[in-house]
Amino acid sequence: MTDEVVKLKPRLSQRSRLIIALIYLTAGSLLAWVKLGRFPGLGSYDVWFWSGYVVIVVGTLLDAPWYTKPIDALTNAIGSLIAALGLNPDTSVAAGAFAQKFQILGIALSSVGIIIALTAIWYKDSESMRLRYLAFMGTKICAQLGAPSIMFGPIMLSSLIWSFYNQVDTLILMTIVLAVLLFGRPLERGWGFLSEAFGRGPALLRKVGKPLAWNHPGIVEFELDASAAVAPRDVVVICAPGQEAELGIVVDLFVLSDRKWGRTILTGVQLSKTDLRYSVSPGESDVGIFKVNPAQLPEDVRERLGEHPISIRADSFLGLVSDQTDILHLVFDLLTPHPELAEGSLVTTEINNDRVVYQIVNATVKERGLDAQSVRGVLSVEAVKLGKWTDAGPEPVKWVPRPNTPVFLVPPKGAAFDLSTVGVVPRSSVYVRPDINRMVHHNTAIIGVLGAGKSTIAYQIIHRMIREGINVLVIDITDQYSISLSHLFREDENRSRTTKIQMAIAPTVNRVDQSPERGGNIVDFRRALAEEMNSFMDGEDRLWIVNPQHFDVTMQEGRPSGSAAAFRHLSMVEITKHVAEAALTKVQADGLSESARLCIVLEEAHSLVPEFNSAASKQDQEAAVGTARVVMQGRKYGLGFLVVTQRTANVSKSVLNQCHTVVALRNFDLRAQEFLEPYLGPHFVRVLPTLEQHHGIVYGPGFNLQQPLLVKFWDYEEFKNAALEQWGSQILTERGVGEAEVAEENLSLDDEVPF
């Protein structure tokens, strides 16, 4: 078989065009000097002719030699309009009246050019598909109508007629000059001819395959010749009868049935018939895929090819948008494996010219092939839409990407620790910033199995709440918070609050009263609790840790029999309710508030606010309902809750359902996954059992997120050390600790951590 080739004609280089422009300008100056006895533009009437001459030479050879962008068309149109308005031919003379017709034509042409160019620029990024199409058509018109030769042609002709109407020989000569400049372009043609004649002829593009199918939009499938050497990201020219040759970028290569196949994405960059010369062997057609070295392409074609997304981000190209993509989810076949790709990685694609971020949540192996007998395995990757990323986080983006739109990996980068954030998206430098005020106002739930890191994340959030001036009341039956957060509160003051309540209720633990509701020490407990709540909220301390098991609270059951009565000891569920109600009473007394004032942390929430069918008694059921009522009513007074649990099935849904911000850590419980699915969606729920330590899925107003996001949280010890290093003085002095204690605390940190 004889080789089939296509010849790619060279275009003038920028240096060549500069030389030609200088020749044109020099020739024009010499012509004016010889014929008129002066340099161009020094006459009173021909200034606009020579101005147009310069603009056309510079514009067509240097500024926009191949095509005119809307912004260039706008510049040309405004310039020509100013020039047209500056003409003032004498209409009492026949030549002046004739020149005025071209002046009017120039004004009309310039005005239309301005309108079309502004339309193309204004609606280029419109959300309306119809307006974007209008901008596209405007761009196409600007490419032709906005050229300097079109815009300034009528102005030059008007100036020419009025300037030289009484010098017939000069008028004829200048008309010839104008025609040659606008239509002849002799120097450009001659330069190209000489380049070919002296060894700089057309490059030969050898055929490497033949197209088999056009998959709309923008994909051509092809079969490679057996000996063809083609690699992914190679540039090819697709030639077909009756169509302009178009450049494509190879995105996929594979072997099936001992034959080579591939796919190329069309770039929209076409080569005109003046750029290509077909040289086809006898019996062959001019249909084919031709490999091209981008360096051989004309300069303007090379520039436009370089603007294609795959050319710009070749190293991060992953694949193309495929079927089953919907409004919320992206599906693409992985065409370019990447070692850093994993669940949680961020990828981007375009929707209506917006770069939209997605997060990978799943990948499955699927079969693709030409028919049932010829198949290959591919990885089909699923990702969830996050939105258009801004400094404040992702913003929602409507609609879906077009089929076959390129998908790119957000380059993996190491992220330095940032105290103002809770962590980063895995394998990226995308930070996740909390909104602590909204986190409290909208209530927050931290859910995960034992050892997943729930408490350490709660510790970080508590630090931030105190930093924001929000009081934190922790109800903790494990006493772990008192140990882990000892640097944030005065232990003696915290112990004093507990002791005062214990002393207030101890004498009346078995008090008998004719009115059962006054029997026992419940009344004294409520009174002492209210006093300590007021003291805490109005004082300098920001953190109060309460263990319900440290209080022996009793209620008399029924009327006494003589001096004896039966008593019931309140459970920690009931004590939790009373603590919550005391907090609500205090914030209600302080009035409505749009800012968070107090957050109650429910550690091991399944033991403090159990689900109805998990409660140990009827009293616990009623108490859990009472706490849920406080959760519901507290928001408008600046009271919120942080619910920490590993067993969502056993936590009151009346409480959990009011937690609009969610932090979901590793979880294997099916009932927990069922509860989380409305918040996170099925894709993220499937990821929960595989989450690593300190990784979680966050969602809600507390993170300014309208879509779930997989996050790697900072290590707590690193966070704590940095918080005390940068915030310590401010936090500690606000709660009333002296400067000497602050210095001592920071000194001990310096001894342990080599900053």
C-alpha positions, 0 to 999 in steps of 0.5 A: 500500500502506498503511503497517503500524505497530507501537505500542511502549508506553512504560514508566515511567522511573526517576524516575516509579518513584521518585515512585510508590515514595515515594507508596506508602511515604507512603501506608503511613505515613499509613495506619498513623498513622490506623488504628493511631495509630503509625508502621509497624513500631513495634508488637510483631507487625506489624514483619515486615508493614511490613518486607515492605511496604517491601521489595516497594515498593523491590524491584519499583519501583526495584531489579528493576522488570522481571525478577529476576536470580539474585543479586537472587533470592538476596538476597530469599530470604535476607531472607525466610528470616530474616524467616520464622524471626523470626516467633513466632506463638502456636500455642495460639491459632487465629489463631496456628496459621493464621499459622504455616502461612504462616510454614512456607510462607515458610520453604519458599519461601525455601529453594527460592529459595536453592537455585535461585538458588545453582544458577543462579549456580554453574553459569552458566559450567560447561563442562558443557552440561547444567549450563549448561542447569540454570543457564539454567532456574534463571535463568528460575525466579528471574526469577519466583519470586525477585521480592520480592512472591513471597518476602515475600508469605507472611511478610507474610500470616503477620505480618498474621494474627497482628498483627491477628486480634483487630481484624477491621476492621484485618485486612480493611483491611490485607489489601486493602492487601496485595492491592493492593500485590501484584496491583493496582499502581494507581499504575503503571497510572494513571501509564501511562494519564496518560502516554498521555493527555497526549501521551506515547503509544506510539511507532510502528515502521514496517515496513521488510521481511518475514522470509523464513527463520529460520536456526538458531541466531539468524539471520533473513534478510529482504527489505527494502522498496524504500524502506526506509532500513536500515543495518548495526547498526540495531536492528529488531523481528522480529514473527511470528504466535504468537511474542513480538516479538524484537529483532535487530541488522542484520549484513548488507545486500546487493542481488541481482536488483535487490532488497534483502536482509539478515540480522539476528542475534537478541539474545534480548531479547523484547518482551512483548505488553503492550509492543506494540500491533499496528495492521495495515492491512486485508489485511495480516498482523502479520509484519514487520521493524520498525526501532526507535530504541533510545532509544524502548525500555523502560529494561530492554529497552534495558539488556539490548540493550546487554549483547549483544556486538555492542552492546558491540563494534560498531566491531570486529564482523567477521562470523559463524562459518560452516561449515567451522569446526572444533576448530582453525580458525575460518571466517567471512564478512567482513561488515564490512571493516576497514582494519587487517585482515590476515594475523596479525590477532587476532580473538575469538569465544565458546566456552562463554562464554569469549572465545577468540582466533584469528589470521588466516592466510588469506582466500579469495573465495567465492560466496554467493547465494539460488540458482545465478543470484543470487550475490555475492562474499564474503571467507571468512576463516580463522583458527587457534585460539590459546586464551583469553589470559592474562598467561602467554599463551594457554590451550587451550580445548576445542570449537568456537564455535556457528554464527553466533556473532559474530566481533570484531577485537582492536582494533589498537594500537601496542605500545611496546617491552618488553625482557622480550618478543621482540615482539608479535602484528602490529597488536596490543598482545599481547606474546610472552614467551620462557621462556629456560630451556625454550627451552634445555631443549627445544632451539630451531630458527630456520629461514628464508631468507637475509636473513630475520633468523635471526641477529639473532633468535639474537643477542636470544636469546643476550642473554637466555640470558646475562641468565639466567646461562646459558653460551653456546657459539657454533659459527660458521663465518662469524665474524659473531657475533664482530663482532655480539656483541663487546659481550658478551664479552672478545675477548682472552679469547675469542682466548686460548682459541682460541690455547691450543688451537691451540698445544696441537695445532700441534706434533703435527699430523703425529705418527706413532704405532704406534697409529693412534688416537693418531697426529696431534693429535686426542688433544691437541685433545680434551685442550685442548678439555676444559681450555678447556671446564672453564675456560669453564664454571667461569669468569666468562665467559658467551659463547665463540665457536668457529670450527671452521675455525680448528683444524687437527686431524688423525688418523692413517689406518692403521699407519705405514710406517716413520716416515711415515703418512697423515693426515686433516684433520678437517672442521668437522662432526667438530670440531663433534661433538668440541666437543659431546661435550666440553660433554656431558662437562663438564655430566655431571660437574656432575650432573643439572640442571633448570635450563639451564647451557649452550646450544650455538648451531649457526650455518649448521647445515646445514654443521655437522650435515648430513643423512645424504645431504648429508654430504660423507663417511662420517666426516661422517655419523658425526660428525653422528650423534654430535652428534645423540646429544649433543643427545638426552642433554644435556637432563637435564644442562642442555645444550641447542642453538639450531639456526640454518639456512636449509636444513632439507633439508640439516640432520640430522633427528635434530637438528631433530626434537629441537628442540621450540621453533621460530622459522620466518621467511620460507621458499620451500623446499617441503621446509622447509615440509614439515618445518615443517607438523607443527609449524605446521599447513598454514594457517601454512605457507602464510603462510611465503612472504609473511612480512615482514622481522622477522616469524616464526611461533613455537611450542613450550615456549620461548614457552609456546605450544601453538599456532603464533603469528605474531609481529613481532620487535623490531628488533635494534639497538633491542633491543641498545641497550635491553638494554645500557641496562637490563641492561648493568651486570649482564651485563657485571660478571657476566662480569668487566668492570670498572665503568669499562668499563661506564660507557664502554660506556654512554656510547658508547651515549648518544652514538649513541642519543637516549634 
